[in-house]
């Protein structure tokens, strides 16, 4: 039987996925590549990060990245 993770991991993954969907839609409509790719990464990366602390750190970096990098 596989370990599905904790409740915190599920909640953080859902939160980052929702924010990522917003970034993705914004980037697609504005034709801005950084929010588009950050949104896509926010939707996908929770599947590959097994640690809750790493999940929160990587998610926070991806959320802040479009603010500091503008193309």
Secondary structure, 3 states (H helix, E strand, C coil): CCCCCCHHHHHHHHHHHHHHHHHHHHHHHHCCHHHHHHHHHHHHHHHCCCCHHHHHHHHHHHHHHHHHCCC
